[in-house]
Amino acid sequence: MRKFRKLISGGTEVLSLQDVHTFYGDNHILKGVSFKIEEGELATLLGRNGAGKSTTLKSIMGLAPSRKGQILFNETEISRLKPHQIAWLGLGYVPEERAIFPSLTVAENLTLPAQKKGRSLWNLEKIYQNFPVLKSRTGNKGFQLSGGEQQMLAIARILGMDLKFILLDEPTEGLAPFLVREIGRISQEIKKTDITILLVEQNTKFAMQMADRHYILYEGKIVHQATNEEFKADKEAQTRYLAV
């Protein structure tokens, strides 16, 4: 596949949404969403409930196909591709509902995903090094894990699939503070292996500890974008759009 380079702030653009409109039936959810993410970034998509954050991830993955606009991944138009075709290009998705196999053990969940040919940086050994709780629960079935452990397993499964870009939908929702910190640590380890992350998050404090760049969705539109340092200093935007 041919790569391309466009400068946003000096990096390589890997994901671009251009005037994306998505509907659920007659309900117009995304109303011209446009943003770009560079290789190696951890970018967040912030906004109140109902703003269209999860719908944006589903549109990128082809699970809620857009009716208008373009979605480009490494200059490939993916708006009309099937979800499995998009995943094969190197995009992974961890949905809010986690989507593990509850009747399979931790080890079976981690070895089941089909991997591309070639060496994955996130092999089973590295996964267990970074997710010690999963190593200790390797023989337990998915339904026997706590909510936090299931979230860890969902992320670990995706990492074993030799991906370039991961979409994470609300990974800290409902988790105890120590598990939120663990998700943060793991996200930084993922970045070190040159995997780009788009994170949907309600925990603004967590997002500001993690991200390079923020985009804010409001009523189906991107209404604000900023680097992490700019966003930390912009209390007015935090209050206006997120009620922080």
Residue pairs with C-beta under 8 A, 6 or more apart in sequence:
1 74
1 76
1 89
2 75
3 12
3 74
3 75
4 13
4 74
4 75
5 12
5 13
6 12
6 13
6 36
8 36
8 38
9 38
9 227
11 38
11 39
11 40
11 41
12 38
12 39
13 36
13 37
13 38
13 39
14 37
14 38
14 39
14 73
14 74
14 164
14 165
14 196
15 36
15 37
15 60
15 71
15 72
15 73
15 165
15 196
15 198
16 35
16 36
16 37
16 70
16 71
16 72
17 33
17 34
17 35
17 36
17 56
17 59
17 60
17 69
17 70
17 71
18 34
18 69
18 70
18 71
18 72
19 32
19 33
19 34
19 68
19 69
19 70
20 30
20 32
20 33
20 34
20 56
20 59
20 66
20 68
20 69
20 70
20 71
20 79
21 28
21 30
21 31
21 32
21 33
21 66
21 67
21 68
21 69
22 29
22 30
22 52
22 55
22 56
22 58
22 59
22 64
22 65
22 66
22 67
23 29
23 67
24 55
24 64
28 220
29 52
29 55
29 64
29 220
30 52
30 55
30 56
30 59
30 66
30 220
31 219
31 220
31 221
32 69
32 220
32 221
33 52
33 56
33 59
33 69
33 217
33 220
33 221
33 222
34 69
34 222
35 215
35 222
35 225
37 43
37 196
37 198
37 213
38 196
39 194
39 196
40 191
40 194
40 196
41 196
41 197
41 212
41 213
42 187
42 191
42 196
42 197
42 199
42 210
42 211
42 212
43 196
43 197
43 198
43 199
43 211
43 212
43 213
43 214
43 215
44 198
44 199
44 200
44 201
44 207
44 210
44 211
44 213
44 214
44 215
45 53
45 56
45 57
45 198
45 199
45 200
45 201
45 215
45 217
46 53
46 201
46 202
46 204
46 207
46 214
46 215
46 216
46 217
46 241
46 242
47 53
47 216
47 217
47 218
47 241
47 242
48 218
48 241
48 242
48 243
49 202
51 217
51 218
51 219
51 220
52 217
52 219
52 220
53 169
53 200
53 217
54 95
54 96
54 169
54 170
54 200
55 64
56 200
56 217
57 93
57 95
57 167
57 169
57 198
57 200
58 64
59 65
59 66
59 71
60 71
60 78
60 86
60 91
60 93
60 167
60 198
61 83
61 86
61 87
61 91
61 93
61 167
62 78
62 79
62 81
62 82
62 83
62 85
62 86
63 83
63 93
65 79
65 80
66 79
69 79
70 77
70 79
71 77
71 78
71 79
72 78
73 86
73 89
73 90
73 91
73 165
74 89
74 90
74 164
76 89
78 85
78 86
78 89
78 91
81 89
87 93
87 161
88 116
90 162
90 163
90 164
90 165
91 163
91 164
91 165
91 166
91 167
92 158
92 159
92 161
92 163
92 165
92 166
92 167
93 158
93 166
93 167
93 169
94 154
94 155
94 158
94 166
94 167
94 168
94 169
94 171
95 169
96 169
96 170
96 173
98 150
98 151
98 153
98 154
99 154
100 109
100 142
100 150
100 153
100 154
100 157
101 108
101 109
101 112
101 142
102 141
102 142
102 143
103 141
103 142
103 143
104 112
104 141
104 142
105 138
105 139
105 140
105 141
105 142
106 134
106 137
106 138
106 139
106 140
106 141
106 142
106 145
106 153
107 138
107 139
109 142
109 153
109 157
110 124
110 127
110 134
110 153
110 156
110 157
110 160
111 124
111 160
112 157
113 157
113 158
113 160
113 161
114 161
115 160
115 161
115 162
116 161
116 162
118 162
120 160
120 161
120 162
121 162
121 193
122 159
122 160
122 162
122 193
123 160
124 160
127 134
127 156
127 159
127 160
128 134
128 135
128 138
130 186
130 189
131 152
131 153
131 156
131 186
133 149
133 152
134 149
134 152
134 153
134 156
137 144
137 145
137 149
142 150
142 153
145 153
147 174
147 175
148 175
148 176
148 179
148 182
151 171
151 175
151 179
151 183
152 182
152 183
152 186
155 166
155 168
155 171
155 183
155 186
158 166
159 166
159 190
159 195
163 195
164 195
164 196
165 195
165 196
165 197
165 198
166 190
166 195
166 196
166 197
166 198
167 197
167 198
167 200
168 187
168 197
168 198
168 199
168 200
169 200
170 200
170 201
170 202
171 183
171 187
171 199
171 201
172 179
172 180
172 183
172 201
172 202
172 203
172 206
173 202
175 183
180 203
180 206
184 206
184 209
184 210
187 197
187 199
187 210
188 210
190 197
191 197
199 207
199 210
199 211
201 207
204 238
204 242
204 244
207 214
208 214
208 228
208 231
208 232
211 228
212 227
212 228
213 225
213 226
213 227
213 228
214 224
214 225
214 226
214 227
214 228
214 231
215 222
215 224
215 225
216 222
216 223
216 224
216 225
216 237
216 241
216 242
217 223
218 224
218 241
223 241
224 237
224 241
226 234
226 237
231 237
231 238
235 244
238 244
